[in-house]
Amino acid sequence: MAPDFAAMCTKSAENLAAMQKEWLETLEHARRGWSAWLDAEAKLGSDFATKAAAAKAAPDAAAAYQEWMTRRMELLSKQWHSAVEDGQKLMNAFTKITGNGRGLGGS
């Protein structure tokens, strides 16, 4: 009985380590995504400021603003989609770690 118990404990520890690694990798992926989004927001704002400052008339400023808003909405849409996916991945990994996904039992 003891060797089976030791093997079961070893397998459970290996499964837990693998699930923790998956969770940390998912967190790192989400962090990189947020960092890239912040960089894109900063560049977008900088581009808008440059175009708005260079505008010689109201229509030029309005066109710069319209372009900025369009690109910003696209960026926010992509970020929202990515955030939902990352949240689902984190919840799946967390569920495995807590045992509700039956990950520790070997399945």
SULKAHU-V125027 format. One line per field, one symbol per residue. ss: DSSP state (h for helix, s for strand, l for the rest). phi: phi as a letter, one per 40 degrees, with the letter a starting at -180 (. if undefined). psi: psi as a letter, one per 20 degrees, with the letter a starting at -180 (. if undefined). Layout:
ss=???
phi=???
psi=???
This chain:
ss=lhhhhhhhhhhhhhhhhhhhhhhhhhhhhhhhhhhhhhhhhhhhhhhhhhhhhhlllhhhhhhhhhhhhhhhhhhhhhhhhhhhhhhhhhhhhhhhhhlllllllll
phi=.ccccccccccccccccccccccccccccccccccccccccccccccccccccccbadccccccccccccccccccccccccccccccccccccccccgccfccchb
psi=hghggghggggggggggghhggghhgggggghghghgggggggggggggghhhipirghggggggggggghghgghgggggghgghggggggghgggiihjkhhji.
